Amino acid sequence: MAEHVVGDWKEFTFELATMAHEEEIAQHVREYFLKDETMNVYLGWDDNNAKNHNSMVRIALTHRASFIVREKATGEVLLQELLRTFQHLN
């Protein structure tokens, strides 16, 4: 799957997200998504919420199905897609 997504396109670079990207992805999601979600605003965002979120990012990254998109000029992460595969236990 990665060979179809990873690489350059226009002014962007698509990368397979790995554990090496964990903190960068977690920070991006906290900064641009989680702190402004209605429930987080209502309940209050704190370091404990961030720690819980970091563990979810870590779980998603272990499945090696997540991607990040960087702007070539700055190297800044513009988008991340955290995917998790689910297995049914018999």
PyMOL commands that place a pseudoatom at each C-alpha (Angstrom):
pseudoatom trace, name=CA, resn=MET, resi=1, chain=A, elem=C, hetatm=0, pos=[0.000, 0.000, 0.000]
pseudoatom trace, name=CA, resn=ALA, resi=2, chain=A, elem=C, hetatm=0, pos=[2.752, 2.466, 0.926]
pseudoatom trace, name=CA, resn=GLU, resi=3, chain=A, elem=C, hetatm=0, pos=[4.301, 2.404, -2.536]
pseudoatom trace, name=CA, resn=HIS, resi=4, chain=A, elem=C, hetatm=0, pos=[1.084, 3.935, -3.889]
pseudoatom trace, name=CA, resn=VAL, resi=5, chain=A, elem=C, hetatm=0, pos=[1.070, 6.797, -1.394]
pseudoatom trace, name=CA, resn=VAL, resi=6, chain=A, elem=C, hetatm=0, pos=[4.675, 7.615, -0.443]
pseudoatom trace, name=CA, resn=GLY, resi=7, chain=A, elem=C, hetatm=0, pos=[6.549, 10.171, -2.538]
pseudoatom trace, name=CA, resn=ASP, resi=8, chain=A, elem=C, hetatm=0, pos=[6.405, 13.708, -3.850]
pseudoatom trace, name=CA, resn=TRP, resi=9, chain=A, elem=C, hetatm=0, pos=[3.438, 15.393, -5.455]
pseudoatom trace, name=CA, resn=LYS, resi=10, chain=A, elem=C, hetatm=0, pos=[3.491, 19.069, -6.401]
pseudoatom trace, name=CA, resn=GLU, resi=11, chain=A, elem=C, hetatm=0, pos=[4.704, 20.978, -3.328]
pseudoatom trace, name=CA, resn=PHE, resi=12, chain=A, elem=C, hetatm=0, pos=[4.045, 18.096, -0.910]
pseudoatom trace, name=CA, resn=THR, resi=13, chain=A, elem=C, hetatm=0, pos=[5.844, 15.003, 0.317]
pseudoatom trace, name=CA, resn=PHE, resi=14, chain=A, elem=C, hetatm=0, pos=[3.857, 11.968, 1.474]
pseudoatom trace, name=CA, resn=GLU, resi=15, chain=A, elem=C, hetatm=0, pos=[5.526, 9.687, 4.038]
pseudoatom trace, name=CA, resn=LEU, resi=16, chain=A, elem=C, hetatm=0, pos=[4.631, 6.499, 5.835]
pseudoatom trace, name=CA, resn=ALA, resi=17, chain=A, elem=C, hetatm=0, pos=[4.347, 7.474, 9.488]
pseudoatom trace, name=CA, resn=THR, resi=18, chain=A, elem=C, hetatm=0, pos=[6.556, 5.526, 11.892]
pseudoatom trace, name=CA, resn=MET, resi=19, chain=A, elem=C, hetatm=0, pos=[7.229, 5.584, 15.601]
pseudoatom trace, name=CA, resn=ALA, resi=20, chain=A, elem=C, hetatm=0, pos=[9.944, 8.162, 14.851]
pseudoatom trace, name=CA, resn=HIS, resi=21, chain=A, elem=C, hetatm=0, pos=[7.111, 10.584, 13.951]
pseudoatom trace, name=CA, resn=GLU, resi=22, chain=A, elem=C, hetatm=0, pos=[5.105, 9.936, 17.139]
pseudoatom trace, name=CA, resn=GLU, resi=23, chain=A, elem=C, hetatm=0, pos=[5.706, 13.208, 18.974]
pseudoatom trace, name=CA, resn=GLU, resi=24, chain=A, elem=C, hetatm=0, pos=[5.501, 15.302, 15.808]
pseudoatom trace, name=CA, resn=ILE, resi=25, chain=A, elem=C, hetatm=0, pos=[2.125, 13.795, 14.895]
pseudoatom trace, name=CA, resn=ALA, resi=26, chain=A, elem=C, hetatm=0, pos=[0.782, 13.992, 18.441]
pseudoatom trace, name=CA, resn=GLN, resi=27, chain=A, elem=C, hetatm=0, pos=[1.783, 17.650, 18.662]
pseudoatom trace, name=CA, resn=HIS, resi=28, chain=A, elem=C, hetatm=0, pos=[0.145, 18.415, 15.295]
pseudoatom trace, name=CA, resn=VAL, resi=29, chain=A, elem=C, hetatm=0, pos=[-3.135, 16.789, 16.320]
pseudoatom trace, name=CA, resn=ARG, resi=30, chain=A, elem=C, hetatm=0, pos=[-3.135, 18.492, 19.736]
pseudoatom trace, name=CA, resn=GLU, resi=31, chain=A, elem=C, hetatm=0, pos=[-2.393, 21.903, 18.233]
pseudoatom trace, name=CA, resn=TYR, resi=32, chain=A, elem=C, hetatm=0, pos=[-4.795, 21.857, 15.291]
pseudoatom trace, name=CA, resn=PHE, resi=33, chain=A, elem=C, hetatm=0, pos=[-7.610, 19.525, 16.312]
pseudoatom trace, name=CA, resn=LEU, resi=34, chain=A, elem=C, hetatm=0, pos=[-8.028, 18.322, 19.878]
pseudoatom trace, name=CA, resn=LYS, resi=35, chain=A, elem=C, hetatm=0, pos=[-7.732, 21.507, 21.904]
pseudoatom trace, name=CA, resn=ASP, resi=36, chain=A, elem=C, hetatm=0, pos=[-10.610, 23.074, 19.941]
pseudoatom trace, name=CA, resn=GLU, resi=37, chain=A, elem=C, hetatm=0, pos=[-12.982, 20.096, 19.958]
pseudoatom trace, name=CA, resn=THR, resi=38, chain=A, elem=C, hetatm=0, pos=[-16.237, 20.912, 21.707]
pseudoatom trace, name=CA, resn=MET, resi=39, chain=A, elem=C, hetatm=0, pos=[-15.886, 18.268, 24.420]
pseudoatom trace, name=CA, resn=ASN, resi=40, chain=A, elem=C, hetatm=0, pos=[-12.299, 19.265, 25.195]
pseudoatom trace, name=CA, resn=VAL, resi=41, chain=A, elem=C, hetatm=0, pos=[-13.264, 22.941, 25.409]
pseudoatom trace, name=CA, resn=TYR, resi=42, chain=A, elem=C, hetatm=0, pos=[-16.188, 22.116, 27.698]
pseudoatom trace, name=CA, resn=LEU, resi=43, chain=A, elem=C, hetatm=0, pos=[-14.246, 19.761, 29.999]
pseudoatom trace, name=CA, resn=GLY, resi=44, chain=A, elem=C, hetatm=0, pos=[-10.983, 21.649, 29.826]
pseudoatom trace, name=CA, resn=TRP, resi=45, chain=A, elem=C, hetatm=0, pos=[-7.837, 20.549, 28.015]
pseudoatom trace, name=CA, resn=ASP, resi=46, chain=A, elem=C, hetatm=0, pos=[-4.880, 19.576, 30.197]
pseudoatom trace, name=CA, resn=ASP, resi=47, chain=A, elem=C, hetatm=0, pos=[-1.687, 17.510, 30.172]
pseudoatom trace, name=CA, resn=ASN, resi=48, chain=A, elem=C, hetatm=0, pos=[-3.579, 14.357, 31.175]
pseudoatom trace, name=CA, resn=ASN, resi=49, chain=A, elem=C, hetatm=0, pos=[-5.702, 14.599, 28.012]
pseudoatom trace, name=CA, resn=ALA, resi=50, chain=A, elem=C, hetatm=0, pos=[-2.536, 14.994, 25.969]
pseudoatom trace, name=CA, resn=LYS, resi=51, chain=A, elem=C, hetatm=0, pos=[-0.955, 11.886, 27.548]
pseudoatom trace, name=CA, resn=ASN, resi=52, chain=A, elem=C, hetatm=0, pos=[-4.065, 9.819, 26.747]
pseudoatom trace, name=CA, resn=HIS, resi=53, chain=A, elem=C, hetatm=0, pos=[-3.995, 11.064, 23.183]
pseudoatom trace, name=CA, resn=ASN, resi=54, chain=A, elem=C, hetatm=0, pos=[-0.293, 10.229, 22.810]
pseudoatom trace, name=CA, resn=SER, resi=55, chain=A, elem=C, hetatm=0, pos=[-1.064, 6.599, 23.666]
pseudoatom trace, name=CA, resn=MET, resi=56, chain=A, elem=C, hetatm=0, pos=[-3.726, 6.486, 20.928]
pseudoatom trace, name=CA, resn=VAL, resi=57, chain=A, elem=C, hetatm=0, pos=[-1.228, 7.883, 18.408]
pseudoatom trace, name=CA, resn=ARG, resi=58, chain=A, elem=C, hetatm=0, pos=[1.302, 5.253, 19.502]
pseudoatom trace, name=CA, resn=ILE, resi=59, chain=A, elem=C, hetatm=0, pos=[-1.228, 2.430, 18.984]
pseudoatom trace, name=CA, resn=ALA, resi=60, chain=A, elem=C, hetatm=0, pos=[-2.160, 3.700, 15.516]
pseudoatom trace, name=CA, resn=LEU, resi=61, chain=A, elem=C, hetatm=0, pos=[1.491, 3.964, 14.476]
pseudoatom trace, name=CA, resn=THR, resi=62, chain=A, elem=C, hetatm=0, pos=[2.253, 0.367, 15.441]
pseudoatom trace, name=CA, resn=HIS, resi=63, chain=A, elem=C, hetatm=0, pos=[-0.088, -0.784, 12.667]
pseudoatom trace, name=CA, resn=ARG, resi=64, chain=A, elem=C, hetatm=0, pos=[2.084, 0.901, 10.002]
pseudoatom trace, name=CA, resn=ALA, resi=65, chain=A, elem=C, hetatm=0, pos=[-0.943, 2.141, 8.085]
pseudoatom trace, name=CA, resn=SER, resi=66, chain=A, elem=C, hetatm=0, pos=[-0.672, 5.869, 8.838]
pseudoatom trace, name=CA, resn=PHE, resi=67, chain=A, elem=C, hetatm=0, pos=[0.676, 8.670, 6.687]
pseudoatom trace, name=CA, resn=ILE, resi=68, chain=A, elem=C, hetatm=0, pos=[1.844, 12.250, 7.012]
pseudoatom trace, name=CA, resn=VAL, resi=69, chain=A, elem=C, hetatm=0, pos=[1.962, 15.019, 4.423]
pseudoatom trace, name=CA, resn=ARG, resi=70, chain=A, elem=C, hetatm=0, pos=[4.690, 17.655, 4.592]
pseudoatom trace, name=CA, resn=GLU, resi=71, chain=A, elem=C, hetatm=0, pos=[5.095, 20.917, 2.769]
pseudoatom trace, name=CA, resn=LYS, resi=72, chain=A, elem=C, hetatm=0, pos=[8.360, 20.582, 0.837]
pseudoatom trace, name=CA, resn=ALA, resi=73, chain=A, elem=C, hetatm=0, pos=[9.437, 24.193, 1.338]
pseudoatom trace, name=CA, resn=THR, resi=74, chain=A, elem=C, hetatm=0, pos=[9.140, 24.197, 5.134]
pseudoatom trace, name=CA, resn=GLY, resi=75, chain=A, elem=C, hetatm=0, pos=[9.084, 20.524, 6.147]
pseudoatom trace, name=CA, resn=GLU, resi=76, chain=A, elem=C, hetatm=0, pos=[6.012, 21.304, 8.270]
pseudoatom trace, name=CA, resn=VAL, resi=77, chain=A, elem=C, hetatm=0, pos=[3.452, 18.550, 8.784]
pseudoatom trace, name=CA, resn=LEU, resi=78, chain=A, elem=C, hetatm=0, pos=[0.251, 19.773, 7.142]
pseudoatom trace, name=CA, resn=LEU, resi=79, chain=A, elem=C, hetatm=0, pos=[-1.866, 16.665, 7.496]
pseudoatom trace, name=CA, resn=GLN, resi=80, chain=A, elem=C, hetatm=0, pos=[-1.747, 13.284, 9.118]
pseudoatom trace, name=CA, resn=GLU, resi=81, chain=A, elem=C, hetatm=0, pos=[-3.956, 10.287, 8.590]
pseudoatom trace, name=CA, resn=LEU, resi=82, chain=A, elem=C, hetatm=0, pos=[-3.827, 7.921, 11.522]
pseudoatom trace, name=CA, resn=LEU, resi=83, chain=A, elem=C, hetatm=0, pos=[-5.230, 4.552, 10.608]
pseudoatom trace, name=CA, resn=ARG, resi=84, chain=A, elem=C, hetatm=0, pos=[-5.581, 1.533, 12.791]
pseudoatom trace, name=CA, resn=THR, resi=85, chain=A, elem=C, hetatm=0, pos=[-6.320, -1.939, 11.619]
pseudoatom trace, name=CA, resn=PHE, resi=86, chain=A, elem=C, hetatm=0, pos=[-8.648, -3.963, 13.775]
pseudoatom trace, name=CA, resn=GLN, resi=87, chain=A, elem=C, hetatm=0, pos=[-8.393, -7.694, 14.318]
pseudoatom trace, name=CA, resn=HIS, resi=88, chain=A, elem=C, hetatm=0, pos=[-11.235, -9.835, 15.545]
pseudoatom trace, name=CA, resn=LEU, resi=89, chain=A, elem=C, hetatm=0, pos=[-10.306, -12.314, 18.224]
pseudoatom trace, name=CA, resn=ASN, resi=90, chain=A, elem=C, hetatm=0, pos=[-11.826, -15.763, 17.921]
for i in range(1, 90): cmd.bond("trace and resi %d" % i, "trace and resi %d" % (i + 1))
show_as sticks, trace
zoom trace
